[in-house]
Amino acid sequence: ACRAALRCQKRLTERREEFRQAYGHEVRMRVGLNSGPAVVGNMGSERRFDYTAMGDTMNLASRLEGAGKVYGVSMLAGEETERRVRDAILTREVDVIRVVGKAQPVRIYELIGEKDSVAADAVEKADRFGRALESYRARRFAEAGAAFASMAGDPVAALYVERASRYAAE
């Protein structure tokens, strides 16, 4: 699923200008990925009938898709998905969030690319982001804010610049 999401985003990026010319606006997509148990199959009655998936796993995946808009990223994965793919897929931890219906907060991760083909600068950027996040979590807000500020064009880093500035002032 992670590989499929990465490929879909890559192909969409390649065709973005074509779609803009054909339809007059950009076409974008967000993906939420989560792993775990779910109820999957044909559900409903004789009158209305759908093949669907339900349960906490699916609900969190849906919430992650929506959270992508808040963070300005196109692909977010839950903790269990990240754990299962970490040897093959480069991710970066984005945040720890509370989700409606869950008692415990969950760590969320952005998919960067397949480790065997991701560019060295993307790996370095993910490492720098991770170090800045460590500073932030250690409450070294001025240090974290400066580190995040050096990541121009990164919407998640921009969010942390704002948070770190506010917490440093408090």
Residue frames as qw, qx, qy, qz and C-alpha x, y, z in Angstrom:
[[0.000, 0.886, 0.464, 0.000, 0.00, 0.00, 0.00],
 [0.298, -0.790, 0.111, 0.524, 2.86, 2.40, 0.80],
 [0.380, -0.145, 0.612, 0.678, 4.56, 1.67, -2.49],
 [0.204, 0.609, 0.687, 0.340, 1.28, 2.14, -4.34],
 [0.117, -0.926, -0.275, 0.231, 0.70, 5.50, -2.61],
 [0.356, -0.600, 0.333, 0.635, 4.22, 6.67, -3.47],
 [0.334, 0.112, 0.709, 0.611, 3.80, 5.64, -7.11],
 [0.110, 0.781, 0.601, 0.126, 0.38, 7.29, -7.38],
 [0.185, -0.896, -0.068, 0.398, 1.78, 10.56, -6.01],
 [0.387, -0.371, 0.516, 0.668, 4.77, 10.39, -8.36],
 [0.279, 0.365, 0.738, 0.494, 2.56, 9.80, -11.40],
 [0.001, -0.883, -0.465, 0.067, 0.17, 12.55, -10.36],
 [0.279, -0.757, 0.157, 0.570, 3.09, 14.97, -10.03],
 [0.368, -0.100, 0.655, 0.652, 4.30, 13.98, -13.52],
 [0.115, 0.505, 0.725, 0.453, 0.86, 14.65, -15.00],
 [0.115, -0.641, -0.456, 0.607, -0.05, 17.72, -12.94],
 [0.034, 0.414, -0.245, -0.876, 0.59, 20.23, -15.75],
 [0.115, -0.140, -0.831, -0.526, -1.32, 18.08, -18.22],
 [0.162, -0.587, -0.782, 0.130, -4.32, 18.03, -15.86],
 [0.084, -0.583, -0.204, 0.782, -4.05, 21.77, -15.21],
 [0.090, 0.226, -0.487, -0.839, -4.23, 22.45, -18.94],
 [0.199, -0.252, -0.870, -0.373, -7.06, 19.98, -19.50],
 [0.335, -0.623, -0.706, 0.038, -9.21, 20.89, -16.49],
 [0.003, -0.798, -0.058, -0.601, -8.09, 24.39, -15.54],
 [0.485, -0.744, 0.314, -0.337, -6.83, 23.51, -12.05],
 [0.136, 0.461, -0.862, 0.162, -4.34, 21.32, -10.27],
 [0.874, -0.232, -0.328, -0.274, -5.31, 17.80, -9.29],
 [0.005, 0.502, -0.740, 0.448, -4.03, 16.72, -5.88],
 [0.823, -0.251, -0.460, -0.218, -4.63, 13.68, -3.71],
 [0.256, -0.577, 0.635, -0.446, -4.04, 12.75, -0.09],
 [0.759, -0.020, -0.645, -0.089, -3.59, 9.24, 1.29],
 [0.491, -0.562, 0.485, -0.456, -4.03, 7.92, 4.84],
 [0.703, 0.179, -0.687, -0.034, -2.48, 4.53, 5.58],
 [0.489, -0.480, 0.550, -0.478, -2.96, 2.40, 8.65],
 [0.525, 0.165, -0.829, -0.099, -2.42, -1.27, 9.42],
 [0.267, -0.115, 0.764, -0.576, -4.37, -3.58, 11.68],
 [0.176, 0.317, 0.932, -0.007, -7.55, -5.60, 11.93],
 [0.353, 0.192, -0.086, -0.911, -10.64, -4.55, 10.00],
 [0.574, 0.354, 0.710, -0.204, -13.95, -5.97, 8.96],
 [0.142, 0.410, -0.514, -0.740, -13.93, -6.23, 5.17],
 [0.214, 0.209, 0.936, 0.187, -16.56, -7.52, 2.81],
 [0.199, -0.410, -0.548, -0.702, -20.01, -7.07, 1.32],
 [0.066, -0.298, -0.671, 0.676, -22.22, -5.23, 3.77],
 [0.336, 0.044, -0.106, -0.935, -25.74, -3.95, 3.74],
 [0.597, 0.242, 0.632, -0.430, -29.10, -5.38, 2.82],
 [0.537, 0.368, 0.700, 0.293, -30.81, -6.67, -0.29],
 [0.251, 0.919, 0.304, -0.008, -31.80, -3.10, -1.17],
 [0.167, 0.923, -0.322, 0.128, -28.43, -1.43, -0.63],
 [0.952, -0.168, 0.128, 0.222, -25.22, -3.35, -0.69],
 [0.263, 0.890, -0.362, 0.086, -21.55, -2.28, -0.75],
 [0.865, 0.008, -0.276, 0.420, -18.13, -3.83, -0.47],
 [0.094, -0.887, 0.175, -0.416, -16.41, -1.89, 2.31],
 [0.614, 0.031, -0.593, 0.520, -13.96, -1.99, 5.20],
 [0.409, -0.785, -0.084, -0.457, -14.82, -0.90, 8.71],
 [0.809, -0.403, -0.298, 0.307, -13.28, -0.65, 12.18],
 [0.390, -0.852, 0.068, 0.343, -10.75, 1.36, 14.20],
 [0.586, -0.170, 0.472, 0.636, -7.98, 0.64, 11.69],
 [0.309, 0.548, 0.547, 0.552, -10.01, 2.08, 8.84],
 [0.164, -0.942, -0.292, 0.002, -11.22, 5.03, 10.90],
 [0.476, -0.683, 0.200, 0.517, -7.66, 6.03, 11.73],
 [0.495, 0.112, 0.543, 0.669, -6.61, 5.72, 8.07],
 [0.120, 0.784, 0.492, 0.359, -9.45, 8.07, 7.17],
 [0.334, -0.916, -0.095, 0.200, -8.44, 10.54, 9.89],
 [0.571, -0.386, 0.353, 0.633, -4.83, 10.45, 8.64],
 [0.386, 0.463, 0.532, 0.595, -5.97, 11.30, 5.12],
 [0.089, -0.920, -0.323, -0.205, -7.77, 14.33, 6.52],
 [0.539, -0.749, 0.063, 0.380, -4.85, 15.30, 8.75],
 [0.641, 0.123, 0.348, 0.673, -2.66, 15.52, 5.64],
 [0.144, 0.813, 0.308, 0.473, -4.45, 18.76, 4.81],
 [0.454, -0.889, -0.033, 0.047, -3.56, 20.27, 8.22],
 [0.657, -0.507, 0.338, 0.444, 0.12, 19.34, 7.83],
 [0.361, 0.790, -0.274, -0.412, 0.35, 20.16, 4.11],
 [0.160, -0.372, 0.886, 0.226, 1.49, 16.66, 3.15],
 [0.646, 0.170, -0.423, -0.612, -0.01, 14.16, 0.74],
 [0.790, -0.044, -0.607, -0.067, 0.67, 10.87, 2.55],
 [0.319, -0.546, 0.561, -0.535, 0.42, 10.04, 6.25],
 [0.707, -0.033, -0.704, -0.057, 0.80, 6.63, 7.86],
 [0.690, -0.652, 0.065, -0.309, 0.05, 5.38, 11.35],
 [0.347, -0.669, 0.649, -0.106, 2.54, 3.84, 13.77],
 [0.806, -0.036, 0.590, -0.035, 1.82, 0.22, 12.88],
 [0.742, 0.659, 0.102, 0.069, 2.22, 0.86, 9.17],
 [0.146, 0.878, -0.440, 0.122, 5.51, 2.67, 9.74],
 [0.572, -0.480, 0.659, -0.089, 6.78, -0.18, 11.91],
 [0.853, 0.216, 0.475, 0.000, 5.96, -2.70, 9.18],
 [0.679, 0.692, 0.116, 0.216, 7.63, -0.78, 6.34],
 [0.245, -0.928, 0.223, 0.172, 10.55, 0.99, 8.03],
 [0.644, -0.301, 0.561, 0.425, 13.15, -1.29, 6.42],
 [0.493, 0.356, 0.619, 0.496, 11.91, -0.52, 2.91],
 [0.095, 0.824, 0.369, 0.419, 10.25, 2.92, 3.06],
 [0.317, 0.051, -0.293, 0.901, 11.82, 6.18, 4.25],
 [0.253, -0.801, -0.498, -0.213, 9.43, 8.07, 6.51],
 [0.186, 0.277, -0.395, 0.856, 9.67, 10.98, 8.87],
 [0.205, -0.551, -0.733, 0.343, 7.71, 11.33, 12.06],
 [0.022, 0.582, 0.284, 0.761, 5.37, 14.28, 11.72],
 [0.335, -0.441, 0.262, -0.790, 3.58, 14.53, 15.05],
 [0.105, -0.212, -0.932, 0.273, 1.69, 12.80, 17.82],
 [0.344, -0.214, -0.207, -0.891, -2.02, 13.44, 17.49],
 [0.343, 0.171, 0.772, -0.508, -5.22, 12.71, 19.37],
 [0.250, -0.092, -0.709, -0.653, -7.90, 11.15, 17.24],
 [0.631, -0.148, 0.142, -0.748, -11.61, 11.15, 18.01],
 [0.939, -0.042, -0.165, -0.300, -12.60, 7.78, 19.42],
 [0.781, 0.177, -0.468, 0.373, -9.08, 6.83, 20.57],
 [0.598, -0.787, -0.112, 0.099, -7.94, 7.12, 24.17],
 [0.654, -0.431, 0.258, 0.565, -4.21, 7.14, 23.35],
 [0.280, 0.828, -0.230, -0.428, -2.51, 9.61, 21.00],
 [0.899, 0.210, 0.313, 0.225, -0.89, 8.14, 17.88],
 [0.283, -0.548, 0.428, 0.660, 2.38, 8.92, 16.13],
 [0.690, 0.663, 0.267, -0.111, 1.98, 9.81, 12.49],
 [0.514, -0.356, 0.511, 0.590, 4.55, 9.58, 9.71],
 [0.512, 0.720, -0.128, -0.451, 4.96, 11.07, 6.27],
 [0.875, 0.141, 0.375, 0.273, 6.06, 8.71, 3.50],
 [0.061, -0.771, 0.352, 0.527, 9.14, 10.05, 1.71],
 [0.626, 0.536, -0.465, -0.323, 10.08, 7.26, -0.71],
 [0.993, -0.042, -0.093, 0.059, 11.41, 3.77, -1.17],
 [0.527, -0.749, 0.308, 0.259, 14.77, 3.54, 0.59],
 [0.714, -0.044, 0.506, 0.482, 16.55, 1.94, -2.36],
 [0.417, 0.522, 0.436, 0.603, 15.66, 4.82, -4.69],
 [0.159, -0.951, -0.251, 0.082, 15.24, 7.94, -2.55],
 [0.443, 0.729, -0.177, 0.491, 17.65, 10.80, -3.24],
 [0.594, -0.074, -0.476, 0.644, 20.45, 11.44, -0.73],
 [0.022, -0.259, 0.145, -0.955, 19.23, 15.00, -0.12],
 [0.646, -0.415, -0.304, -0.564, 15.79, 13.66, 0.88],
 [0.791, -0.254, -0.496, 0.254, 17.42, 11.33, 3.41],
 [0.384, 0.075, -0.319, 0.863, 19.49, 14.22, 4.80],
 [0.291, -0.375, -0.087, -0.876, 16.39, 16.43, 5.01],
 [0.768, -0.411, -0.411, -0.268, 14.47, 13.73, 6.90],
 [0.698, -0.144, -0.455, 0.533, 17.42, 13.33, 9.30],
 [0.136, 0.210, -0.180, 0.951, 17.59, 17.10, 9.91],
 [0.529, -0.430, -0.238, -0.692, 13.85, 17.19, 10.54],
 [0.807, -0.325, -0.491, 0.051, 14.19, 14.30, 13.01],
 [0.516, -0.034, -0.393, 0.760, 16.93, 16.10, 14.93],
 [0.140, -0.302, 0.015, -0.943, 14.85, 19.30, 15.03],
 [0.691, -0.415, -0.382, -0.452, 11.87, 17.31, 16.31],
 [0.726, -0.218, -0.517, 0.398, 14.07, 15.83, 19.06],
 [0.229, 0.107, -0.256, 0.933, 15.05, 19.36, 20.13],
 [0.420, -0.366, -0.214, -0.802, 11.42, 20.41, 20.08],
 [0.784, -0.377, -0.460, -0.176, 10.37, 17.46, 22.25],
 [0.636, -0.155, -0.436, 0.618, 13.23, 18.20, 24.64],
 [0.151, -0.915, -0.349, 0.137, 11.68, 21.68, 25.03],
 [0.410, -0.369, 0.232, 0.801, 14.66, 23.42, 23.45],
 [0.423, 0.751, 0.493, -0.120, 12.23, 25.60, 21.52],
 [0.107, 0.878, -0.239, -0.399, 14.62, 28.30, 20.29],
 [0.258, -0.393, 0.810, 0.350, 17.01, 25.66, 18.94],
 [0.443, 0.343, 0.825, 0.073, 14.17, 23.68, 17.37],
 [0.335, 0.844, 0.283, -0.307, 12.59, 26.79, 15.87],
 [0.030, 0.762, -0.471, -0.444, 15.87, 27.79, 14.20],
 [0.313, -0.159, 0.895, 0.276, 16.38, 24.28, 12.85],
 [0.422, 0.556, 0.715, -0.044, 12.85, 24.10, 11.46],
 [0.215, 0.878, 0.048, -0.425, 13.16, 27.62, 10.02],
 [0.131, -0.555, 0.658, 0.491, 16.15, 26.47, 7.96],
 [0.347, 0.175, 0.897, 0.211, 13.84, 24.06, 6.09],
 [0.299, 0.383, -0.068, -0.871, 12.28, 26.59, 3.73],
 [0.521, 0.171, -0.553, -0.627, 9.32, 25.30, 1.74],
 [0.319, -0.101, -0.937, 0.099, 8.51, 22.48, 4.14],
 [0.450, -0.534, -0.237, -0.675, 4.93, 22.92, 5.41],
 [0.789, -0.453, -0.405, 0.092, 5.42, 20.64, 8.44],
 [0.560, -0.048, -0.253, 0.787, 8.59, 22.50, 9.46],
 [0.060, -0.419, -0.094, -0.901, 6.71, 25.81, 9.09],
 [0.651, -0.572, -0.360, -0.344, 4.05, 24.52, 11.48],
 [0.781, -0.353, -0.320, 0.403, 6.76, 23.64, 14.02],
 [0.330, 0.256, -0.099, 0.903, 8.42, 27.06, 13.61],
 [0.361, -0.553, -0.169, -0.731, 5.13, 28.63, 14.66],
 [0.805, -0.491, -0.327, -0.068, 4.67, 26.22, 17.59],
 [0.722, -0.095, -0.277, 0.627, 8.27, 26.57, 18.80],
 [0.128, 0.399, -0.035, 0.907, 8.05, 30.36, 18.66],
 [0.548, -0.581, -0.204, -0.566, 4.84, 30.36, 20.68],
 [0.858, -0.404, -0.292, 0.124, 6.21, 27.91, 23.28],
 [0.584, 0.122, -0.230, 0.769, 9.52, 29.78, 23.58],
 [0.107, -0.505, -0.008, -0.857, 7.58, 32.98, 24.29],
 [0.722, -0.546, -0.215, -0.367, 5.48, 31.24, 26.92]]
